[in-house]
Amino acid sequence: MKNITLLSILLSLVSLDNFAQESRDTRKWHFGVIAGIQPYGKVFDTNKWKSTSGFLGGLSLQYQVGGKLKGASVLLQPHWSELSQMYSDGPHSWGSVEGKWESESIHIPLLIRYTIGNGRIRPYVEIGSSFKFRTSLRNRRSGAVCGVIGCTPFASDINLQSTTSQDRVGLIAGVGAEVNLWKLSVPISIRVDEAVGTYKIKDPFPNAQSYSDLKTRTFQIVTGITF
């Protein structure tokens, strides 16, 4: 009797799960949130900012082309992105310096995703374009300059946002898998976001270094929850 009861419960749960899966399969629109890390990237081709890391977070809107979880879908994922890099030089006879590069931007990627299989875990590939609107680009430094009469401390906060052109358009390619849990799904993607243009600053700084060859590239690990 206990075995029959247990079997009935298991069958009921399977039926409910199948019903939930079929119910979600018929919906073409899905909404969610995303978050991720950018463990490696760069902002300039030169050594002025050749490596960086950061975070991202935002929203996800997904349209299933065939009304099924498998097959093609279109995703719009607007999100905020932060990149930074710490650096230091010294101590030397002339002194020392420590600093931090910081960049923040809003990204609006548009992706085509193709999902394979009908199981609870569905792998996929994705490709698309990314439109970026940088909101901040700063270089903060502090340290000391030393001479024959001693060392003089200094600190600076340079805002490069208005003087540096933006690489607004990029390409995204990635692979991943989606884990389906009733009416929820958890996608996990590994992506590369590569700017397609290299731009120089609008107006070079007189008697100073110019920050040229602006071309952002980031390696991303992105997850989230989709309803």
N, C-alpha and C positions, 0 to 999 in steps of 0.2 A: 504494500500500500504506500509506504514511504517512497519507494522507487517510482511508482506511478505519479505521485504528487510532485516529486522533484522533476520528472520528465515533463509534466504539464507546465510547470513554472518555466523551465528552460525553453520549451516551445513557444510559450507566450512572450518571453523576452525576445526571442529571435524574430517572432512575427512583428512585435512592436518596432524592433530595430529595422527590419526590412521596410515597414511602413514609413518610418521616419526617413530612411534613405530614399525611398521612392518619392516621398513628399518633397524632399529637398531637390531631387533630380528634376522635378517639373518646374522649379522656379528658375527663371532666367537671370534675375538680378540678385546680387549678394553684396552685403556691406560688411566692413570690418575695420580693424585697426592694425597697424604694423609698427614694429620697432626692430632695431638692429644695431650692430656694431660695424665700424669700418676699421679693421685692424691694420690696414696698410693703404697708403695712397700717396699722391703727390699733387702739388699745386703749380710749381714752376718746373720747367725742364732743366733750369740751371741749378746749381747747388745752393742757391739762396733759400729754397724751400723744397728739397728734393724728396722728403718723406714726411708722412703725417698719419694721424689716426683720429677716430672720433665716433660719434653716435648719430642715429637718425630715428625719427618717429613721426607717424602721421596716420592718414586714413586710406582706405581701400574701397574702390567701387568696381565690381566685377560683373560682366555680362556674359552669360553662357550662350554661345551662338546657337547651339542645337537644343538648348533646354536640358542638357544632361551634364553631369559632372565630368565625364570624359569628353575628349575632343577639344575643339578650339574655344577660347574665351578671350575677351578684351578687358584689360585692367587699366584703371586710372588710379594712381597712388600718390596724391600730393603729400609731401612730407617736409619736415625741417631737418636740416643736416648741419652738423658741427664738425669742424676739423681743427686740429691743433698740433703743435710740435714744440717741445722744449729744447733749448740749446744752451751751450755754455762754451766759453773760451777762456782759458787761464787757470790758475794765476800765472802771469808772465811778469817780466821786469817792468813792462808798461802798465800792468794792471790786470783786470779781469772783467768779464761781462757774462751775465745770465739773461736769458730772454725767452719769450714765448710768441710764436705765431698763432693767430686765431682767425678763423673764417667761419661765418654762418651764412646759410643760404636756404631758400625755398626751392624745392624741386617738384616738377610736375611730369613724371614719367608716364608714357602711354605704351603699354605692353601687349603683345600677342602671346598667349600661353597655349600650349598644346599638351593636354593631359592624357596619359595612357592608362588603360586598364579599368576594371570595375571593382577592384578590391577596396578594402578599407584604407590601404596605403597606395596612393596613386602618384607615380613619378611624372614629371613634366619638364619641358624645355620652354624657354621664353626668350623673346627678343623684342626690342622696341627703341623708341627715342626718348630723350630726356631734355626738358627745358628747365634751365636753372636761372634763378634770380638772386644774386648774392646780396646780402643785406649788411654785411660787415666784413672788413679785412683790416686787421691791426697787427702791429708789431710792438710788444712791450719789452723794454730792456732796463736793466739796472746793473751797477757795478762800480768800478773805480778806475781812474786814470792816474798813473803814478809818474812822477818826475823826480828831479834832483831835490826838490823841496818837500817831497811827500806825496801822498795820494789824495785825490779829490773824488768824492763819490758823485755819481750821476744817476739819473733815471729819466726815461723817455717813454712816451706813448704815441706812436706814429699811426695815424689813420690813413690808410692807403685806398679806402673805398672809392673816393671821388676821383682819384688820379689813375687808377688801374682799370683797364678795359675788362669786360666780362666775357668768359667763354660760355655763352648761354645755351648752346646746343650740344648734345652728346648722344652716344649710342649705348644701349644696355643689352647685355646678353647674360643668360643665367640658366642654371639647372636646379631642380629641387624635387620635393615630394610633398604631397598633401595628405595629412592624416585626418580621416573623417570620423567624427564622434557625434552620432545622432544628427542633430540639425546644425552642429558646429563643425568647422574644419580648421586645422592648424597647418598652414603652409610653411615650409622652411626652404628658403632660396639661398643659393650662392651666386652672386652677381659680380660683373665687372661693369662699371660706369665710366665710359671714356669720352672726353670732350673731342669733338671732331675738328676744332680749329685751334690755331696757336696765334695769340694776339700779343701785341706790345702795349705799353702804357700809352695813354692819350698824349701826355706831355712829359717828356723826360725831365727829371729833376736836374737843374743846373748844378754843376760841380759836385755831383753825387752819383751813387750807383743807381742804375735803372733796373727796375724789376720787369724783365722782359720774358718772352716765351711762356706766357700764361697758358697752361694746358692741364686741366684737372683730370686725374684718374683715381678712382677708388675701387678697392676690393671690398665687397659687402657681404655680410651674413644677416639675412632678414627673416623674421618670423612674424606671427601675428595670430589673430582670431577672425574668422569669417563667419557671418551668420547667414 
